[in-house]
């Protein structure tokens, strides 16, 4: 019928209203990402990241190796997460 084909929109299509609402909203920033970035700059995290990058360079330069950088990766993640654990809840409201 005719009612199914028409939609009342107060003079404006709904799509434009949704786009305006999305533009007005600010992008949310995850506090976890912010704290992780700060912690990665800490001295201990920088040291473990350097060890990880050295391992990745060493492994990447070889064509046939069974060496993996799992230990170095876990050391870096542990150091970063240890730092994050102490700082995260101070930034949460």
Secondary structure, 3 states (H helix, E strand, C coil): CHHHHCCCCCCCCHHHHHHHHHHHCCCCCCHHHHHHHHHHCCHHHHHHHHHHHHHHHHHHHCCCCCCCCHHHHHHHHHHHHHHHHHHHHHHCC
